[in-house]
Amino acid sequence: MNRTIVTVFGSGQAHPTSLPYQQAFALGRAIASAGWTLCNGGYGGTMAAAAAGAVEADGHTIGVTCTAFGRSGPNPHIRQEIPTFDLLQRLNTLVRLGRAYVTLPGGTGTMLELALVWELLNKGLLRGGRPLILFGDCWQPLIECIKREQPEAMLPHVAEDVPAVCHILDQHFNARE
């Protein structure tokens, strides 16, 4: 199993017929096809879609679940579950495992994950120059706000589609070899 882990954050609410779900599926398939391990929160929506795509490409998936949520377990596409006791432990595990981060559109949980990684990168608290990639143009207003409020902040990569995400990841991981 490849230990190059890409952590993907995204919505637990996306429906299988929606564009975000389909994009997450394609992203998961592309991550696994490149030989990387996919890690996410392990539940539904784009988390399930990305894991399903990775499994379709014979990839390994890690789901970091949280017993405090009271859910019965991960989606069926998770091959390795890492259960945590609370949200903070879950967030720490998702961040610690990732060597790169991709943030799909999502709600407050996705925003929390994004904010944590972005701040840790800005403060130099994540070693190894791990890339943070924002998927889609929905993030542009947030980026503009940060540029105004904190001009010196490290800005994440922005990718409009799955090939652009993979290009950024390829460049990063190949530069490390």
Summary of the structure (lengths in Angstrom):
residues: 177
radius of gyration: 15.0
end to end distance: 17.3
largest distance: 43.6
contacts: 593
relative contact order: 0.16
helix: 47%
strand: 18%
